[in-house]
Amino acid sequence: MTELYIGLMSGTSIDGIDAGLVDFSSGHPEFIAFEYHPFPDRIRSELTEITSSDHPVPLKNIGKLDTQLGSLFAQSAQSLIAKAGFSASDITAIGSHGHTLFHAPELPTPFCLQIGDPNIIAQLTGITTVADFRRRDIAAGGQGAPLVPAFHQALFGCPSENRVIANIGGIANITILPKDSSKPVLGFDTGPGNTLMDTWIKKHRGSHFDHNGDWARTGQANKHLLSILKADSYFKSTAPKSTGKEYFSLGWLTKHLHELSEQKPEDVQACLCLLTAETICDAIRDYAPSTDKVLVCGGGARNSYLLEKLQGALNCPILSTEDHHLHPDHVEAIAFAWLARQTMNSLPGNLMSVTGAKQPVILGGIYPGQAALSGKR
């Protein structure tokens, strides 16, 4: 009997929706199909404005986007099911990450606000949907992020190698997988991944991202600017920790640029690429000095200049997760399919050693589909 789950992911890069279909019938995730659906320009612009706004945002704007994203997530799931040749009744559940508007685990009243209404996903697809994964971990005293290390452990853990998974999306995070199973898995956000590079190239060249790091490669990183950026207290704080683009924003960068004379835009881009690479490598050296191999996933895996900087700073192989049979663009969507399966089986999805939660908890809320209501699930 097949056990099919769909994972839906929209990350801090605000580019679109990743949808992955996975079969867990054997107990181990078997990748079936994947689709990427770019956001319509209007949705992308509205999300960018809301998530980078430093002024009040009308609640109706947030509510409208919540509904619209719910519909887009549902359409992505339906398209994936049709592409793979299945029907809605074949799918056990959908795991939807949602889209994070604001992540603030360090406030006196910590919270994480995500949109993409799961009620709409369940209603339009007829499939039971699991969503809102982060807030239960926060309620248990954790950061609510990163949540993918538990999946990384299940998929990439190896008894003969100390591995680090570097997930470079808008924000970069690492998962430390010791070969000694008696040692805890660690993981945390290292700081900016692509978000500052994407924001900077959008401002100066109108592009959504720096293809292969080609623009950064034309610049010369200012080492003084790099030292100013790396002096931020986040990089010195200890794990568990997590962050978001509401912190590492254009405003954050502009504030530091004001401390220097005017910089060439391409030189700033080169510096931002080096900032991402060095803060990832610093974290690996500090927390996992015996690393045998680093596996890279996320959009940053397509930035060849960034990968060169990572390889130049570490004395171990830097490989794509594709070398271990999972495309770097597919990892997070499949991770949320795995997290949905954990929830549906009443199993915890967080790791206390990663998020700092006081206990393992079952993550997310379950929104039954029509099949579930009719007794077919």
C-alpha positions as CSV (number, residue, x, y, z in Angstrom):
1,M,0.0,0.0,0.0
2,T,1.4,3.4,-1.0
3,E,1.9,6.1,1.6
4,L,2.1,9.3,-0.4
5,Y,2.7,12.8,1.0
6,I,3.1,16.2,-0.6
7,G,5.4,18.9,0.8
8,L,4.9,22.5,0.0
9,M,7.6,25.1,0.6
10,S,7.9,28.8,0.2
11,G,11.1,30.3,1.6
12,T,12.5,33.7,2.4
13,S,13.8,34.2,-1.1
14,I,10.1,34.9,-2.1
15,D,10.6,33.3,-5.5
16,G,7.8,30.7,-5.6
17,I,6.5,27.4,-4.3
18,D,8.3,24.1,-4.3
19,A,6.1,21.1,-4.3
20,G,7.4,17.6,-3.8
21,L,5.7,14.2,-3.9
22,V,7.2,11.5,-1.7
23,D,6.3,7.8,-1.1
24,F,7.0,6.6,2.5
25,S,5.6,3.1,1.9
26,S,9.0,1.5,2.7
27,G,9.5,3.7,5.7
28,H,12.3,5.6,3.9
29,P,11.3,8.6,1.7
30,E,11.2,7.7,-2.0
31,F,11.1,10.8,-4.3
32,I,8.4,10.6,-6.9
33,A,7.9,14.0,-8.5
34,F,8.7,17.7,-8.1
35,E,7.3,21.0,-9.5
36,Y,8.3,24.6,-9.0
37,H,5.7,27.3,-9.4
38,P,7.0,30.9,-9.5
39,F,4.9,33.5,-7.8
40,P,3.0,35.9,-10.0
41,D,4.9,39.2,-10.1
42,R,2.1,41.0,-8.2
43,I,2.1,38.4,-5.3
44,R,5.9,38.5,-5.2
45,S,5.9,42.3,-5.0
46,E,3.3,42.3,-2.3
47,L,5.1,39.7,-0.2
48,T,8.4,41.6,-0.6
49,E,6.7,44.8,0.5
50,I,5.1,43.3,3.5
51,T,8.1,41.3,4.7
52,S,10.5,44.2,4.3
53,S,8.2,47.0,5.5
54,D,9.3,49.2,8.3
55,H,5.8,50.9,8.6
56,P,2.4,49.5,9.6
57,V,0.7,47.1,7.2
58,P,-3.1,47.0,7.0
59,L,-4.6,43.8,8.3
60,K,-6.7,43.4,5.2
61,N,-3.6,43.2,3.1
62,I,-2.2,40.4,5.2
63,G,-5.6,38.6,5.2
64,K,-5.9,38.9,1.4
65,L,-2.4,37.4,0.9
66,D,-3.2,34.6,3.3
67,T,-6.1,33.6,1.2
68,Q,-4.4,34.1,-2.1
69,L,-1.4,32.0,-1.0
70,G,-3.6,29.3,0.3
71,S,-5.1,29.0,-3.2
72,L,-1.7,29.0,-4.9
73,F,-0.4,26.3,-2.6
74,A,-3.5,24.2,-3.4
75,Q,-3.0,24.7,-7.1
76,S,0.6,23.7,-6.8
77,A,-0.4,20.4,-5.1
78,Q,-3.1,19.7,-7.6
79,S,-0.7,20.3,-10.5
80,L,1.9,18.0,-9.0
81,I,-0.7,15.2,-8.4
82,A,-1.8,15.4,-12.1
83,K,1.8,15.5,-13.3
84,A,2.6,12.3,-11.4
85,G,-0.5,10.5,-12.6
86,F,-2.3,10.2,-9.2
87,S,-5.6,11.5,-7.8
88,A,-6.3,13.4,-4.6
89,S,-7.6,10.2,-3.0
90,D,-4.2,8.6,-3.3
91,I,-2.5,11.2,-1.1
92,T,-2.4,10.7,2.6
93,A,-1.7,14.3,3.5
94,I,-0.1,17.6,2.4
95,G,2.6,19.3,4.6
96,S,2.6,23.1,4.0
97,H,5.4,25.2,5.4
98,G,3.4,28.4,4.6
99,H,5.2,31.7,4.0
100,T,6.9,33.4,6.9
101,L,6.0,37.0,7.3
102,F,7.9,37.6,10.5
103,H,10.0,35.4,12.8
104,A,10.7,36.7,16.3
105,P,11.6,33.9,18.7
106,E,13.7,36.2,20.9
107,L,11.0,38.7,21.9
108,P,9.6,38.6,25.5
109,T,6.4,37.3,23.8
110,P,8.0,35.1,21.0
111,F,6.1,34.4,17.8
112,C,6.3,33.3,14.2
113,L,3.7,34.6,11.8
114,Q,3.1,32.6,8.6
115,I,0.4,32.8,6.0
116,G,-1.0,30.5,3.2
117,D,-4.4,29.4,4.7
118,P,-4.3,25.6,5.2
119,N,-8.1,25.6,5.4
120,I,-8.2,26.6,1.7
121,I,-5.6,24.0,0.8
122,A,-7.6,21.2,2.4
123,Q,-10.9,22.5,1.0
124,L,-9.7,23.0,-2.6
125,T,-7.7,19.7,-2.8
126,G,-9.9,17.6,-0.6
127,I,-6.6,16.3,1.0
128,T,-5.8,16.5,4.7
129,T,-3.3,19.3,5.3
130,V,-0.8,19.7,8.0
131,A,0.5,23.3,8.6
132,D,1.7,25.8,11.2
133,F,4.6,23.7,12.2
134,R,6.8,26.3,13.9
135,R,4.5,27.7,16.6
136,R,4.2,24.5,18.7
137,D,8.0,24.4,19.0
138,I,8.0,28.0,20.1
139,A,5.2,27.2,22.6
140,A,7.5,24.5,24.0
141,G,10.3,27.1,24.5
142,G,12.1,26.6,21.2
143,Q,13.1,28.9,18.4
144,G,10.6,27.3,16.0
145,A,13.4,27.0,13.5
146,P,15.2,25.4,11.9
147,L,12.9,22.4,11.6
148,V,14.6,20.5,8.8
149,P,17.5,19.0,10.9
150,A,15.3,16.1,12.1
151,F,14.7,15.2,8.4
152,H,18.4,15.7,7.6
153,Q,19.2,13.3,10.3
154,A,16.8,10.7,9.0
155,L,18.0,11.0,5.4
156,F,21.7,12.0,5.5
157,G,23.0,10.6,8.8
158,C,26.0,8.3,8.3
159,P,27.8,6.1,10.9
160,S,31.1,6.5,9.1
161,E,31.2,10.3,8.4
162,N,30.7,13.5,10.4
163,R,28.5,15.4,8.0
164,V,27.2,19.0,7.9
165,I,24.1,19.9,5.8
166,A,24.3,23.5,4.7
167,N,20.9,24.7,3.6
168,I,21.4,28.1,1.8
169,G,18.0,29.7,1.1
170,G,17.3,33.4,1.9
171,I,18.7,32.6,5.4
172,A,21.4,30.0,5.7
173,N,21.3,27.2,8.3
174,I,23.4,24.2,9.1
175,T,22.7,20.7,10.5
176,I,25.5,18.9,12.2
177,L,25.3,15.2,11.9
178,P,27.9,13.4,14.1
179,K,28.8,9.8,13.0
180,D,28.7,8.9,16.7
181,S,24.9,8.4,17.3
182,S,25.4,9.0,21.0
183,K,26.2,12.7,20.2
184,P,23.3,15.1,19.7
185,V,22.4,16.5,16.3
186,L,22.9,20.3,16.3
187,G,21.5,22.9,13.9
188,F,20.9,26.7,13.7
189,D,20.7,29.6,11.3
190,T,24.1,31.0,10.6
191,G,22.8,34.3,9.2
192,P,22.1,35.6,5.7
193,G,22.1,33.1,2.8
194,N,20.9,34.7,-0.4
195,T,18.6,37.3,1.0
196,L,21.1,40.2,1.1
197,M,22.6,39.3,-2.3
198,D,19.1,39.1,-3.8
199,T,18.0,42.4,-2.3
200,W,21.2,44.2,-3.4
201,I,21.1,43.0,-7.0
202,K,17.4,43.8,-7.2
203,K,18.1,47.3,-6.0
204,H,20.9,48.0,-8.5
205,R,20.3,45.8,-11.5
206,G,16.6,44.8,-11.3
207,S,17.4,41.1,-11.2
208,H,15.8,38.7,-8.6
209,F,19.1,36.9,-8.0
210,D,22.8,36.8,-9.0
211,H,23.0,34.0,-11.5
212,N,26.0,31.8,-10.5
213,G,27.3,34.7,-8.5
214,D,28.5,36.3,-11.8
215,W,28.0,39.9,-10.6
216,A,29.7,39.3,-7.3
217,R,32.6,37.8,-9.2
218,T,33.2,41.1,-11.0
219,G,33.6,43.0,-7.6
220,Q,36.3,43.3,-5.0
221,A,35.2,42.6,-1.5
222,N,36.1,45.4,1.0
223,K,37.6,43.6,3.9
224,H,36.8,46.5,6.3
225,L,33.1,46.4,5.3
226,L,33.2,42.6,5.8
227,S,34.6,43.0,9.3
228,I,31.9,45.6,10.1
229,L,29.1,43.2,9.0
230,K,30.6,40.2,10.8
231,A,30.8,42.2,14.0
232,D,27.0,42.0,14.3
233,S,26.0,40.4,17.6
234,Y,24.0,37.7,15.9
235,F,27.1,36.0,14.6
236,K,28.6,36.0,18.1
237,S,25.5,34.6,19.8
238,T,25.5,30.9,20.8
239,A,23.1,28.3,19.5
240,P,20.2,27.5,19.6
241,K,19.4,30.5,17.4
242,S,17.4,31.5,14.4
243,T,16.8,34.6,12.4
244,G,15.1,36.0,9.3
245,K,15.1,38.6,6.6
246,E,13.3,41.0,8.9
247,Y,16.6,41.2,10.7
248,F,19.1,40.8,7.8
249,S,17.4,43.4,5.6
250,L,18.3,46.2,3.3
251,G,18.0,48.6,6.2
252,W,20.5,46.5,8.2
253,L,23.0,46.7,5.3
254,T,22.4,50.3,4.6
255,K,23.1,51.2,8.2
256,H,26.5,49.6,8.0
257,L,27.3,51.1,4.6
258,H,26.9,54.6,6.0
259,E,30.0,53.9,8.1
260,L,32.1,53.8,5.0
261,S,32.8,56.0,1.9
262,E,30.7,55.1,-1.1
263,Q,31.2,51.6,-2.4
264,K,30.8,50.3,-5.9
265,P,27.6,48.1,-6.0
266,E,29.5,45.1,-7.4
267,D,32.1,45.4,-4.6
268,V,29.2,45.3,-2.0
269,Q,27.8,42.2,-3.8
270,A,31.2,40.5,-3.6
271,C,31.3,41.4,0.1
272,L,27.8,40.0,0.7
273,C,28.7,36.7,-1.0
274,L,31.8,36.5,1.2
275,L,29.7,37.3,4.3
276,T,27.4,34.3,3.6
277,A,30.3,32.0,2.9
278,E,32.4,33.0,5.9
279,T,29.6,33.0,8.5
280,I,28.7,29.5,7.3
281,C,32.3,28.3,7.5
282,D,32.9,30.0,10.9
283,A,29.9,28.2,12.3
284,I,31.1,24.9,11.0
285,R,34.6,25.4,12.4
286,D,33.2,26.5,15.8
287,Y,30.6,23.8,16.2
288,A,31.8,20.9,14.0
289,P,35.6,21.1,13.6
290,S,35.8,17.4,12.7
291,T,33.5,17.6,9.7
292,D,34.3,15.1,7.0
293,K,31.9,16.4,4.4
294,V,29.5,19.3,3.7
295,L,26.4,18.7,1.7
296,V,24.8,21.9,0.2
297,C,21.2,22.3,-0.6
298,G,18.8,25.3,-1.3
299,G,19.2,28.0,-3.9
300,G,22.7,28.8,-2.8
301,A,23.8,25.4,-4.3
302,R,23.4,27.1,-7.7
303,N,25.8,30.0,-6.9
304,S,29.1,28.6,-8.1
305,Y,31.0,31.7,-6.8
306,L,29.6,31.1,-3.3
307,L,30.5,27.4,-3.5
308,E,34.1,28.4,-4.5
309,K,34.3,30.6,-1.4
310,L,33.0,27.8,0.8
311,Q,35.5,25.3,-0.6
312,G,38.3,27.7,-0.2
313,A,37.6,28.2,3.5
314,L,37.1,24.6,4.6
315,N,39.4,21.6,4.5
316,C,36.8,19.0,3.5
317,P,34.7,18.3,0.4
318,I,31.8,20.6,-0.4
319,L,29.2,18.6,-2.4
320,S,25.7,19.0,-3.5
321,T,23.0,16.8,-1.9
322,E,22.5,15.6,-5.4
323,D,25.6,13.5,-4.9
324,H,23.5,11.7,-2.3
325,H,20.5,11.3,-4.6
326,L,18.4,14.3,-3.7
327,H,18.4,17.4,-5.8
328,P,19.3,20.5,-3.7
329,D,16.1,22.3,-4.8
330,H,13.9,19.4,-3.6
331,V,15.2,19.0,0.0
332,E,13.0,21.4,1.9
333,A,9.7,20.4,0.2
334,I,10.4,16.8,0.9
335,A,11.3,17.7,4.5
336,F,7.8,19.2,5.1
337,A,6.3,16.1,3.6
338,W,8.3,14.1,6.2
339,L,7.2,16.5,9.0
340,A,3.6,16.1,8.0
341,R,4.0,12.3,8.2
342,Q,5.5,12.7,11.6
343,T,2.4,14.7,12.7
344,M,-0.1,12.3,11.1
345,N,1.6,9.4,13.0
346,S,1.6,11.4,16.3
347,L,5.4,11.6,16.3
348,P,7.5,14.6,17.3
349,G,9.1,16.7,14.5
350,N,11.5,18.9,16.5
351,L,14.9,18.3,18.0
352,M,15.5,19.8,21.4
353,S,19.2,20.1,20.7
354,V,18.5,22.2,17.6
355,T,15.6,24.5,18.6
356,G,16.1,24.6,22.3
357,A,12.6,23.4,23.0
358,K,12.0,22.0,26.5
359,Q,10.6,18.8,25.1
360,P,9.9,16.9,21.8
361,V,6.5,17.9,20.5
362,I,4.1,17.0,17.7
363,L,4.2,19.9,15.3
364,G,1.5,21.6,13.4
365,G,-2.3,21.6,13.1
366,I,-4.2,19.0,11.1
367,Y,-6.9,20.3,8.7
368,P,-9.0,17.3,7.5
369,G,-9.8,16.9,3.8
370,Q,-13.1,15.7,2.4
371,A,-11.7,12.1,2.1
372,A,-10.9,12.2,5.8
373,L,-14.4,13.4,6.7
374,S,-16.0,10.7,4.6
375,G,-14.0,8.0,6.5
376,K,-11.6,7.2,3.7
377,R,-8.6,8.4,5.7
